[in-house]
Amino acid sequence: MQINKITEKFAVSPQILATDIPAIKEAGFRAIICNRPDGEGVDQPGFEEIQAAAAAQGIMAQYVPVKAGLVTDTDVADFGAALKDLPRPVLAYCRTGTRSASLWSFHEAKKRPLPEILAATKAAGYDMNGVARRILNNGKTPTETGDAQYDVVIVGAGAGGISVAASLKARSSDLSIAIIDPADIHYYQPGWTMVGGGVFKANQTAKTMGSLIPKGVTWIKAAVAAFEPDNNAVILDGCRVVKYDRLVVCPGLKLDWAQIDGLEETLGRNGVTSNYRYDLAPYTWQLVKALDKGRAILTQPPMPIKCAGAPQKAMYLSSDAWFRRGVLNTIDIEFMTAGGVLFGVKDYVPALMEYVEKYRASLNFFHQLISVDGPQKTATFKVTGPDIEAHEVTKDFDMLHVCPPQVAPDFIRVSPLADAAGWVDVDQATLRHKTYENIWSLGDVMNAPNAKTAAAARKQAPTVAENIMADIAGRSPTAAYDGYGSCPLTVERGKIVLAEFGYGGVLKPSFPAWALDGTKPTRGAWFLKEKMLPPIYWQAMLKGKEWLAKPEPLLVSES
């Protein structure tokens, strides 16, 4: 925990944990303000958890959530009201502390001179010059000039962002490239299914972000507030402006836990878990080991979601563990999916159905989770579908594994880059934006009709890199993405159905059938998932080594 004092009565910090509260009390703070919305990060404790820990220490806590980079006049007013009501000194926190420092700066601008505000925040480690420009510009951030300029700016340092940065550097080492991302930790999210199945430890899936940023690439540790593509500008937290010649947008997607009533309050307890969060995947395995009888419910929301097979992977690995322990006959397993099929590519369904039958799991199609009562251990589903009169069903559970609804991040949905559904609007072959020719997108955030998987990003990154280099050279796009995605379906410990497919569900196997038949469960595919893919991710993909990922040539039809 890092406390950055701005005045004697006010300080800010990055995200705090419940275990930090005793130290916060020891430092003399009497109140806490949370400026970070729940569910913003995959490793983030909810405000309710922080509030309970604070109350136990006699510290008041107030929730004043502000979307990353989107500090509004209403937010400032709410922040001021909280400051007025709370005892001093106060500690405010968000992901990095920048939002909290910005709120304080805007609030204090009514009564303090700007130089005093800038000096106080600078001494605390926060550059509020952008906030000052916005104040002096009648509340609007000017973007005609910027605080920094780069040949290529990449928004998001996940699998797609780091890979495309490394691929660009491999093609042209003298490019000036910046990656914008506020996270301290980078996660290998495909490993979380294995954590929930007791195969990996959670810490095997995490590395510090700084250790992964490619050499020669500038890391701007900040959140994006907005895009102004007509001025080739990105506005950051704190109202700083970064200018670009070309922009790559790949911040991933948002897990929208709040769409399900009662879910956030009970995650991580009362038998409610999810492999879609770093801190909860180990809890999945705890529940699996502890369950000897009762009902296990596993859910899948409407598409799109990242790794569409992940919800049923949790079902298979949990069921296999119960099978091996000899308790499968006393556990009722129900898979509740909002969709109408088990898996979207029919070639893989027969092999999967063999395991559904082996584990005696009930498949419930067109069932969408809408609310959870953790203390009562009940889950309510909305049932709608062809020839089905809409109704609700409530079920008791002993274990509930939830796959949350997923949407584009807020700052993407409200941007000029988004389509009507909120996703970045790209050409599905070149991954170039349909309106802004110097912008590309890849990964989970863009609207091409492919599976949202890390394997897809592995193929997309070289395509984007190749097309950016062609654009720099004054040529038309030369590389095409064919929609490739891969979903290793862990049907039991030691065997995987390796689903590989492209646009339209066309099979795209990486290996000949005699070596590895992806439509059948094989030990070879398990070896690939457990032993080979993690080092390939860390040591090849994120370093620009395009193993089995060379860009396809773009075929231009003759007119």
C-alpha positions, -999 to 999 in steps of 0.1 A, spaced: 0 0 0 13 35 -10 -2 66 7 5 98 -12 -2 128 11 -15 159 -7 -24 180 24 -24 173 61 -60 164 60 -62 146 26 -42 118 8 -48 95 -21 -36 60 -29 -38 33 -55 -63 4 -49 -63 -7 -13 -71 -42 2 -90 -51 32 -58 -62 48 -44 -26 45 -71 -11 68 -52 -16 101 -22 2 86 -45 30 74 -59 34 109 -24 34 123 -15 62 99 -43 83 115 -70 83 88 -105 85 101 -123 81 67 -119 65 33 -135 74 0 -136 48 -28 -135 65 -63 -132 32 -82 -163 15 -95 -167 -21 -85 -159 -47 -112 -133 -25 -130 -105 -49 -127 -100 -87 -126 -81 -86 -93 -102 -58 -75 -119 -62 -41 -154 -48 -40 -162 -17 -20 -185 -37 4 -154 -58 14 -134 -26 21 -162 -10 39 -167 -39 63 -130 -40 71 -130 -2 77 -160 -4 100 -142 -31 121 -115 -5 127 -138 24 134 -131 41 100 -159 56 80 -160 46 43 -180 62 14 -185 50 -22 -181 78 -48 -174 58 -80 -160 76 -110 -155 59 -144 -119 59 -155 -109 92 -170 -145 105 -170 -145 131 -141 -177 151 -145 -190 181 -127 -215 158 -109 -186 136 -98 -168 166 -84 -199 177 -65 -205 142 -51 -168 141 -40 -171 175 -23 -202 164 -5 -184 133 8 -155 154 20 -178 177 38 -196 149 57 -166 127 66 -141 133 95 -106 142 86 -80 131 77 -94 113 46 -78 88 23 -93 85 -12 -84 57 -36 -90 45 -71 -69 22 -94 -38 44 -93 -49 75 -73 -51 97 -103 -89 100 -103 -89 108 -66 -62 135 -72 -82 149 -101 -114 151 -81 -96 169 -53 -80 193 -78 -113 202 -94 -129 206 -60 -102 228 -46 -100 249 -77 -130 269 -64 -109 281 -34 -72 275 -41 -50 291 -67 -40 266 -95 -2 269 -88 -9 257 -52 -29 228 -64 -3 218 -90 25 220 -64 6 199 -39 -4 171 -63 31 171 -79 47 166 -45 23 136 -41 34 121 -74 5 133 -96 7 155 -127 -24 177 -128 -13 201 -156 -40 185 -178 -66 193 -151 -54 229 -150 -57 232 -188 -93 219 -186 -101 243 -158 -87 272 -178 -105 260 -210 -140 262 -195 -142 225 -186 -130 211 -220 -96 194 -225 -79 210 -256 -63 184 -279 -48 206 -307 -15 200 -289 -4 172 -265 18 163 -236 35 136 -258 36 124 -294 44 89 -308 45 72 -342 21 45 -328 0 46 -296 -14 13 -283 -43 14 -258 -42 -17 -237 -13 -38 -225 -31 -72 -225 -23 -101 -249 -31 -80 -280 -14 -48 -270 20 -62 -259 20 -86 -288 14 -60 -315 40 -37 -299 66 -65 -300 56 -74 -336 60 -37 -347 94 -34 -330 105 -66 -347 97 -50 -380 110 -15 -373 131 -9 -342 132 29 -347 94 34 -343 84 54 -313 57 34 -296 37 40 -264 14 15 -246 -12 31 -224 -24 9 -195 -29 16 -158 -25 -20 -146 5 -31 -125 -1 -68 -133 -5 -87 -166 -25 -119 -164 -25 -150 -185 -62 -154 -184 -65 -187 -203 -48 -203 -173 -76 -194 -149 -97 -224 -160 -68 -246 -149 -65 -227 -116 -102 -234 -110 -96 -271 -118 -67 -274 -94 -41 -278 -122 -23 -244 -120 -16 -221 -91 -30 -186 -95 5 -170 -92 16 -189 -123 -8 -168 -144 5 -133 -133 36 -113 -140 45 -76 -134 35 -54 -163 68 -36 -163 87 -69 -170 67 -75 -202 66 -42 -219 89 -46 -250 123 -29 -249 122 5 -265 84 9 -259 72 36 -235 47 25 -209 22 53 -200 7 40 -167 -27 57 -170 -63 51 -179 -79 65 -211 -107 90 -207 -116 97 -243 -106 96 -280 -105 126 -303 -96 108 -336 -101 140 -357 -72 155 -338 -53 122 -335 -54 125 -297 -61 103 -267 -71 120 -235 -59 103 -203 -68 104 -166 -58 137 -152 -67 154 -186 -33 147 -201 -32 144 -239 -12 119 -260 -9 125 -298 -3 98 -324 3 92 -360 -14 57 -358 -35 42 -330 -41 6 -320 -71 0 -297 -71 -32 -276 -82 -27 -240 -101 -59 -237 -137 -60 -225 -156 -53 -193 -170 -80 -171 -204 -66 -162 -211 -83 -128 -236 -56 -120 -260 -68 -146 -269 -97 -123 -288 -85 -92 -271 -95 -59 -241 -111 -76 -214 -86 -66 -224 -88 -29 -218 -126 -27 -189 -133 -51 -162 -153 -33 -185 -165 -5 -218 -185 0 -206 -210 -27 -206 -184 -55 -175 -182 -77 -161 -175 -111 -130 -185 -131 -133 -151 -148 -116 -134 -119 -80 -139 -107 -89 -140 -70 -119 -162 -74 -105 -190 -95 -88 -206 -65 -121 -204 -46 -136 -225 -74 -112 -253 -67 -119 -249 -29 -156 -254 -36 -150 -284 -59 -128 -301 -33 -154 -295 -5 -185 -305 -23 -196 -341 -17 -233 -338 -24 -259 -312 -35 -264 -291 -66 -237 -274 -87 -249 -248 -112 -227 -234 -139 -239 -205 -161 -232 -189 -194 -246 -155 -204 -256 -142 -239 -228 -138 -264 -203 -122 -269 -180 -134 -241 -143 -141 -240 -135 -177 -245 -170 -191 -251 -159 -225 -240 -147 -214 -205 -181 -218 -187 -184 -254 -198 -147 -261 -191 -154 -253 -155 -182 -279 -156 -160 -306 -171 -130 -301 -148 -153 -299 -117 -172 -330 -128 -141 -349 -135 -128 -341 -100 -160 -354 -84 -159 -385 -107 -124 -393 -95 -134 -388 -59 -164 -411 -63 -190 -385 -53 -204 -378 -88 -236 -398 -81 -245 -375 -52 -240 -342 -70 -266 -327 -94 -248 -308 -121 -268 -282 -142 -253 -262 -170 -275 -231 -176 -268 -212 -208 -286 -183 -224 -278 -198 -258 -295 -226 -277 -265 -249 -284 -237 -264 -263 -210 -250 -286 -212 -228 -317 -191 -251 -340 -211 -283 -345 -180 -305 -354 -170 -305 -317 -204 -311 -301 -204 -350 -304 -172 -353 -283 -185 -328 -258 -218 -346 -255 -201 -378 -245 -187 -360 -215 -220 -343 -207 -235 -378 -205 -206 -393 -186 -210 -366 -159 -248 -368 -160 -250 -331 -164 -283 -314 -173 -282 -290 -201 -306 -261 -198 -307 -239 -229 -322 -204 -231 -316 -199 -193 -301 -165 -185 -290 -158 -149 -306 -125 -137 -302 -126 -99 -284 -144 -70 -293 -145 -34 -261 -157 -18 -272 -161 19 -303 -181 7 -282 -199 -20 -307 -194 -48 -302 -183 -84 -330 -170 -106 -330 -174 -144 -350 -157 -172 -361 -184 -197 -368 -172 -232 -364 -188 -266 -382 -201 -297 -416 -215 -288 -410 -207 -251 -432 -184 -232 -409 -161 -212 -408 -170 -175 -385 -171 -145 -370 -201 -127 -354 -201 -93 -330 -229 -82 -312 -238 -50 -275 -244 -53 -246 -255 -31 -220 -243 -57 -226 -216 -83 -200 -209 -110 -209 -177 -128 -197 -164 -162 -207 -127 -161 -222 -107 -190 -195 -89 -210 -196 -56 -227 -171 -32 -243 -154 -8 -217 -173 24 -210 -148 47 -226 -150 26 -258 -188 25 -259 -192 63 -257 -163 70 -282 -165 78 -319 -147 45 -326 -177 23 -315 -204 7 -336 -240 7 -325 -234 -21 -300 -204 -4 -284 -175 -24 -300 -147 -9 -321 -159 -9 -357 -133 -26 -379 -129 -43 -413 -129 -80 -403 -100 -89 -426 -75 -60 -422 -87 -50 -386 -85 -14 -397 -112 10 -385 -140 15 -410 -140 53 -405 -105 63 -393 -78 50 -416 -50 55 -391 -67 34 -364 -66 -4 -359 -81 -27 -333 -76 -63 -321 -85 -86 -293 -118 -87 -274 -129 -51 -279 -134 -51 -317 -165 -62 -336 -152 -88 -360 -173 -120 -357 -146 -142 -343 -142 -160 -310 -127 -137 -283 -97 -158 -273 -60 -152 -266 -53 -175 -296 -72 -151 -318 -51 -122 -306 -20 -142 -314 -31 -143 -350 -44 -107 -351 -13 -90 -338 10 -98 -368 -19 -88 -391 -22 -54 -375 16 -50 -374 20 -59 -410 -8 -35 -421 6 -6 -400 40 -10 -416 23 -11 -451 5 21 -442 37 38 -430 53 29 -464 23 44 -482 9 11 -494 -26 -5 -490 -31 -32 -464 -13 -64 -472 -23 -89 -445 -56 -105 -436 -70 -121 -405 -91 -152 -412 -111 -152 -380 -89 -179 -363 -97 -187 -327 -89 -216 -305 -107 -230 -275 -90 -260 -257 -120 -276 -241 -107 -293 -210 -131 -322 -208 -112 -341 -181 -79 -338 -164 -55 -351 -190 -76 -348 -221 -88 -318 -243 -110 -313 -273 -89 -287 -292 -114 -265 -310 -98 -244 -337 -119 -225 -362 -123 -193 -382 -150 -171 -396 -182 -190 -402 -171 -219 -380 -147 -232 -407 -122 -256 -390 -87 -242 -389 -65 -270 -374 -29 -262 -366 -18 -298 -369 -27 -327 -392 -54 -350 -380 -30 -380 -377 -9 -359 -352 -38 -343 -333 -75 -347 -342 -91 -316 -326 -126 -330 -328 -117 -358 -303 -104 -357 -267 -66 -362 -268 -38 -363 -243 -16 -345 -269 -39 -314 -267 -38 -315 -229 0 -315 -230 -1 -285 -254 -24 -266 -230 -7 -275 -198 30 -275 -208 35 -257 -241 10 -228 -244 20 -209 -212 57 -206 -223 46 -199 -259 25 -170 -245 51 -155 -222 82 -162 -243 70 -160 -279 37 -142 -284 45 -113 -260 80 -110 -275 69 -107 -312 79 -143 -322 50 -152 -345 50 -190 -340 22 -205 -361 9 -169 -365 24 -155 -397 -1 -131 -414 -22 -143 -442 -18 -123 -475 -48 -101 -482 -64 -112 -515 -79 -83 -534 -106 -93 -558 -104 -79 -594 -131 -55 -603 
